């Protein structure tokens, strides 16, 4: 099945392949170190199994928030349990 989904940038309605996080326009707004982190934490097929790692979810959130900051959008809240898993308080 070649399902598509919507870019994860806030307010974007561009359809993209499920293995991608954002459309090209928004992905290019993500700083390179954050893009690298998303790809480093991506596990091929996670979009099929629906089992992304906690590290991927955090990288994804950071990338989405980077775009949101550039576009004057609100930041996503901390994902439950991720701060503690990352050694935060």
N, C-alpha and C positions, 0 to 999 in steps of 0.2 A: 504494500500500500504506500503510495506516494503522497501522504497527507502533508498539508502545509499548516503553518500556524502564523500568528501575527508577531511582528517585531515587538520585543519587550520594552522598547523605549516608551515612556509615558505618552499616551495620546496618539501614538503611531498606529496606522491601520494597514501598513504594507504587509502582504503575505510573503512569508519566507519559508524555505525548507526547515523541517523540524530540528535538524542538527545545528542550525544557526541560532544565535541569540538575538541578533538585530539585523535590520536592513543595512545596506551598504552606507547610506547617508548617516545613520546614527552610529554604526560601528566605527566610522572614521572619526567620530567625536570622542571616542574612548581613548584615553592615553595609552600609548604602546605598552607600558608595563602592565596595565590592567588587562589589555587584550591578551598579552602573553599569559597572564595568570588564568584567564578563562580557558584558553586552549590547553594549558598545562594540566588543568584539573578536569578537563572534559574526558569522559570515557566513551569511546566509540560505542554507539548503540544505546546510550542512556536515554535517548529520546524515544526509543522503542520499549525498553524495559520499565521506563518511568522510575528509575532508581539513581538519580544523580547523587554524588557524594556531598557531604556537608561542605567540603572545601570548594566544590564547584558552585554550590548555592551561594556561598560567601563571595566568591569571585564574580558571579553573576550579579549579585546585589551591588557590589562595588562598581561594576561597569555601568549598570543602570543608573546608579546615583551620580556617577561622573557626567553622564549625558544630561540627567535632570538638572544638575548644577549649572551646566552650560546653557540650558534652555529655560532657566528660571522656574523649574518645576519643583515640587516638594520632594524631599528625600524619602526613600522607602524606610520603614522602621526596621530595627534590628530583628533578624530572624530568631525565633525562640530557640534557645539552647546553643546558638552559634557563638555567642560571646564567651560562654563558659567553656565550650569545646576548644576555642582558640586561645584559652588561657586568660580571657578577660574576666571582669568581675560581674 
